[in-house]
Amino acid sequence: MTSILIIVASLLLLIFLVAYYKIDAFLAFMLVSIGTAVCLGIPLQEIPAILDKGVGNIYRSMALIIIFGAMLGKLVAESGAANKIAEVMIGAFGKNKIQWGMMLTGFIVGIPLFYDIGFVILVPIIFSIVNKYKLPAVYIGMPMLAALSVAHGFLPPHPSPVALVSMFEANIGVTLLLGLSAAIPAIIVAGPLFSKSLKNIKTEDVAVFTAKEPDPRFKQPGKVISLVAALLPVFLLILTTIISQFCTGLSERATHIVEFFSAPNIVMLIATITATYTLSIRQGRSVKQVMDIYVQACKDIAMIILIVAGSGIFKVVMEESGVSMILAGAMESLPIHPLLLGWFMASVIRAMVGSATAAALTAASVMIPLIALSGVNPNLMVLAIGAGSLMFSHVNDSGFWLYKEYFNLSMKDTFKSWSLMQILVSVVGIAGVMVLNVIFG
């Protein structure tokens, strides 16, 4: 109980330092993480290694993706490609139904892509529409981000659902089909419907993705080239996923080549190099002019990378202290339906620890024995825990800070939009799972 109180106090302190005293979020994370580690009994000599591990984990998994994504997004904006993409999206769905188009795009992109990659790829498209048609950024972007989030938590081939399928000995195909049934209502409620209440949230200008007026010195890229350049990472990742999953019998060398080209950082590098030629060199820009765009893009997102790294430090403190297992053990005897128990356990761990994957896997490790005793459908348990792992993203989650900093929002507006969207996704998701349990359980 003491550990839980320490975590709650640490989270409140973090919010207070950032929101009230306006302390830089990265420094606030460092200070609170060190204090939390000491209070949780982690030996002093181990804390520096935890700081390194937290930053290293984030940089290893996200830094290159964010950097290349910023370069690609900045180039899409500067070259005029963003305006072309906005014209295509509006032309396809109309200005009044653009949210549904954004939701569909986010869902299609989100199925094969990890959340962080999908985020950095799609945010420039959000802002291209926002800048061209003067629409509220949160109102337009939320349906797309809700779809990305649901795909990450509910659907294979994302790591957490795949791991849960294995742990519960479920069927990945059945889980995917049932997951789609539960995911679609969650996306609709948390996306187009919920975002109608967010029209009045104002965002500051986001320099890295602000579309520029066409420079008469350079040719403008066409609509097809603009779309292909912006979405090339999606196409490459889908292609390499299909090859690795369905092309059996490849030689060892061929397998290694596929693994190389399917790595997200390599995919983003290829996309950036391709866009360098198609959107700039081919249109008349010099190499130096393109490099100046990339330098400015890196400057624009430097603070975002630091803040996300800070959240990684806090997350490692939670993992090293064993708090997630303490929470799981305290809840496993609660007298509620196993599916609701799995969802609730994952929800609480997610709120305390910050990692959706850690919340899901921790809750699953406790629920495995209950599956055999209760006879509950293992495919539905995967979805219930996946829904719980999306619950209430806040200051200890890197996704919270990605959204806040990219959209340049206040803490209050981030809670009102992002955190509430995640709650809706989780609650509607578990409701859908319980309905499916009545039908298929």
Solvent accessible surface area in square Angstrom, and as a share of the most:
residue,aa,sasa,rsa
1,M,158,0.71
2,T,96,0.56
3,S,26,0.17
4,I,32,0.16
5,L,103,0.51
6,I,32,0.16
7,I,0,0.00
8,V,59,0.34
9,A,60,0.47
10,S,10,0.07
11,L,15,0.07
12,L,113,0.56
13,L,85,0.42
14,L,0,0.00
15,I,49,0.25
16,F,95,0.40
17,L,26,0.13
18,V,16,0.09
19,A,37,0.29
20,Y,146,0.56
21,Y,129,0.49
22,K,158,0.67
23,I,56,0.29
24,D,50,0.26
25,A,8,0.06
26,F,37,0.15
27,L,100,0.50
28,A,0,0.00
29,F,0,0.00
30,M,49,0.22
31,L,110,0.55
32,V,5,0.03
33,S,0,0.00
34,I,65,0.33
35,G,32,0.31
36,T,3,0.02
37,A,0,0.00
38,V,72,0.41
39,C,84,0.50
40,L,31,0.15
41,G,58,0.56
42,I,15,0.08
43,P,58,0.36
44,L,126,0.63
45,Q,144,0.64
46,E,82,0.37
47,I,9,0.05
48,P,78,0.49
49,A,63,0.49
50,I,10,0.05
51,L,29,0.14
52,D,104,0.54
53,K,94,0.40
54,G,0,0.00
55,V,35,0.20
56,G,27,0.26
57,N,43,0.22
58,I,15,0.08
59,Y,79,0.30
60,R,181,0.66
61,S,66,0.42
62,M,9,0.04
63,A,13,0.10
64,L,87,0.44
65,I,13,0.07
66,I,2,0.01
67,I,44,0.22
68,F,30,0.13
69,G,2,0.02
70,A,0,0.00
71,M,33,0.15
72,L,8,0.04
73,G,1,0.01
74,K,9,0.04
75,L,0,0.00
76,V,3,0.01
77,A,3,0.02
78,E,41,0.18
79,S,2,0.01
80,G,4,0.04
81,A,0,0.00
82,A,2,0.02
83,N,29,0.15
84,K,53,0.22
85,I,0,0.00
86,A,0,0.00
87,E,58,0.26
88,V,44,0.25
89,M,19,0.08
90,I,25,0.13
91,G,67,0.65
92,A,73,0.57
93,F,69,0.29
94,G,30,0.28
95,K,100,0.42
96,N,149,0.76
97,K,130,0.55
98,I,3,0.01
99,Q,8,0.04
100,W,101,0.36
101,G,0,0.00
102,M,0,0.00
103,M,28,0.12
104,L,83,0.41
105,T,25,0.14
106,G,0,0.00
107,F,28,0.12
108,I,96,0.49
109,V,6,0.04
110,G,0,0.00
111,I,54,0.27
112,P,31,0.20
113,L,2,0.01
114,F,94,0.39
115,Y,22,0.08
116,D,38,0.19
117,I,3,0.01
118,G,0,0.00
119,F,0,0.00
120,V,2,0.01
121,I,6,0.03
122,L,0,0.00
123,V,0,0.00
124,P,11,0.07
125,I,4,0.02
126,I,0,0.00
127,F,7,0.03
128,S,1,0.00
129,I,0,0.00
130,V,17,0.10
131,N,40,0.20
132,K,74,0.31
133,Y,54,0.21
134,K,169,0.72
135,L,30,0.15
136,P,42,0.27
137,A,3,0.02
138,V,0,0.00
139,Y,32,0.12
140,I,0,0.00
141,G,0,0.00
142,M,1,0.00
143,P,0,0.00
144,M,0,0.00
145,L,0,0.00
146,A,0,0.00
147,A,0,0.00
148,L,2,0.01
149,S,3,0.02
150,V,0,0.00
151,A,0,0.00
152,H,40,0.18
153,G,4,0.04
154,F,1,0.00
155,L,0,0.00
156,P,6,0.04
157,P,66,0.41
158,H,2,0.01
159,P,65,0.41
160,S,5,0.03
161,P,1,0.01
162,V,57,0.33
163,A,33,0.25
164,L,1,0.00
165,V,13,0.07
166,S,82,0.53
167,M,61,0.27
168,F,11,0.05
169,E,152,0.68
170,A,20,0.16
171,N,82,0.42
172,I,88,0.45
173,G,33,0.32
174,V,62,0.36
175,T,0,0.00
176,L,59,0.29
177,L,121,0.60
178,L,17,0.08
179,G,0,0.00
180,L,50,0.25
181,S,57,0.36
182,A,1,0.01
183,A,0,0.00
184,I,84,0.43
185,P,58,0.37
186,A,0,0.00
187,I,4,0.02
188,I,50,0.26
189,V,50,0.29
190,A,0,0.00
191,G,0,0.00
192,P,1,0.00
193,L,86,0.43
194,F,23,0.10
195,S,0,0.00
196,K,119,0.50
197,S,85,0.55
198,L,6,0.03
199,K,97,0.41
200,N,133,0.68
201,I,11,0.05
202,K,164,0.69
203,T,38,0.22
204,E,118,0.53
205,D,128,0.67
206,V,16,0.09
207,A,61,0.47
208,V,5,0.03
209,F,3,0.01
210,T,41,0.24
211,A,21,0.16
212,K,82,0.35
213,E,155,0.69
214,P,72,0.45
215,D,39,0.20
216,P,134,0.84
217,R,168,0.61
218,F,23,0.10
219,K,133,0.56
220,Q,68,0.30
221,P,2,0.01
222,G,40,0.38
223,K,96,0.41
224,V,110,0.63
225,I,52,0.26
226,S,0,0.00
227,L,48,0.24
228,V,64,0.37
229,A,3,0.03
230,A,6,0.04
231,L,28,0.14
232,L,27,0.13
233,P,0,0.00
234,V,6,0.03
235,F,97,0.41
236,L,39,0.19
237,L,14,0.07
238,I,56,0.28
239,L,95,0.47
240,T,12,0.07
241,T,44,0.25
242,I,84,0.43
243,I,50,0.25
244,S,64,0.41
245,Q,116,0.52
246,F,153,0.64
247,C,59,0.36
248,T,123,0.71
249,G,83,0.80
250,L,72,0.36
251,S,69,0.45
252,E,128,0.57
253,R,184,0.67
254,A,30,0.23
255,T,52,0.30
256,H,99,0.44
257,I,81,0.41
258,V,20,0.12
259,E,102,0.46
260,F,108,0.45
261,F,91,0.38
262,S,33,0.21
263,A,31,0.24
264,P,37,0.23
265,N,53,0.27
266,I,34,0.17
267,V,0,0.00
268,M,0,0.00
269,L,66,0.33
270,I,49,0.25
271,A,0,0.00
272,T,6,0.04
273,I,105,0.54
274,T,46,0.27
275,A,0,0.00
276,T,21,0.12
277,Y,122,0.46
278,T,22,0.13
279,L,0,0.00
280,S,0,0.00
281,I,58,0.29
282,R,126,0.46
283,Q,15,0.06
284,G,52,0.50
285,R,24,0.09
286,S,54,0.35
287,V,95,0.55
288,K,143,0.61
289,Q,61,0.27
290,V,0,0.00
291,M,80,0.36
292,D,75,0.39
293,I,20,0.10
294,Y,14,0.05
295,V,82,0.47
296,Q,78,0.34
297,A,0,0.00
298,C,42,0.25
299,K,135,0.57
300,D,43,0.23
301,I,2,0.01
302,A,51,0.40
303,M,81,0.36
304,I,12,0.06
305,I,19,0.10
306,L,62,0.31
307,I,6,0.03
308,V,0,0.00
309,A,0,0.00
310,G,0,0.00
311,S,0,0.00
312,G,3,0.03
313,I,0,0.00
314,F,0,0.00
315,K,32,0.14
316,V,3,0.02
317,V,1,0.01
318,M,0,0.00
319,E,81,0.36
320,E,87,0.39
321,S,29,0.19
322,G,28,0.27
323,V,1,0.00
324,S,14,0.09
325,M,106,0.47
326,I,78,0.40
327,L,6,0.03
328,A,0,0.00
329,G,39,0.38
330,A,67,0.52
331,M,17,0.08
332,E,82,0.37
333,S,95,0.62
334,L,66,0.33
335,P,130,0.82
336,I,76,0.38
337,H,71,0.32
338,P,30,0.19
339,L,0,0.00
340,L,63,0.31
341,L,5,0.02
342,G,0,0.00
343,W,41,0.14
344,F,79,0.33
345,M,0,0.00
346,A,0,0.00
347,S,7,0.04
348,V,37,0.21
349,I,0,0.00
350,R,7,0.03
351,A,22,0.17
352,M,20,0.09
353,V,1,0.00
354,G,0,0.00
355,S,15,0.09
356,A,15,0.12
357,T,51,0.30
358,A,21,0.16
359,A,0,0.00
360,A,0,0.00
361,L,62,0.31
362,T,16,0.09
363,A,0,0.00
364,A,0,0.00
365,S,50,0.32
366,V,18,0.10
367,M,0,0.00
368,I,68,0.35
369,P,78,0.49
370,L,48,0.24
371,I,25,0.13
372,A,90,0.70
373,L,149,0.74
374,S,55,0.35
375,G,61,0.59
376,V,15,0.09
377,N,28,0.15
378,P,39,0.24
379,N,16,0.08
380,L,0,0.00
381,M,0,0.00
382,V,2,0.01
383,L,0,0.00
384,A,0,0.00
385,I,0,0.00
386,G,0,0.00
387,A,0,0.00
388,G,0,0.00
389,S,2,0.01
390,L,3,0.01
391,M,37,0.17
392,F,69,0.29
393,S,0,0.00
394,H,8,0.03
395,V,0,0.00
396,N,0,0.00
397,D,15,0.08
398,S,11,0.07
399,G,8,0.07
400,F,0,0.00
401,W,1,0.00
402,L,0,0.00
403,Y,1,0.00
404,K,27,0.12
405,E,44,0.20
406,Y,2,0.01
407,F,0,0.00
408,N,65,0.33
409,L,9,0.05
410,S,59,0.38
411,M,17,0.08
412,K,145,0.62
413,D,29,0.15
414,T,0,0.00
415,F,50,0.21
416,K,95,0.40
417,S,0,0.00
418,W,3,0.01
419,S,3,0.02
420,L,75,0.37
421,M,0,0.00
422,Q,6,0.03
423,I,49,0.25
424,L,47,0.24
425,V,0,0.00
426,S,0,0.00
427,V,66,0.38
428,V,30,0.17
429,G,0,0.00
430,I,10,0.05
431,A,51,0.40
432,G,17,0.16
433,V,0,0.00
434,M,45,0.20
435,V,90,0.52
436,L,15,0.07
437,N,31,0.16
438,V,128,0.74
439,I,112,0.57
440,F,114,0.48
441,G,68,0.66
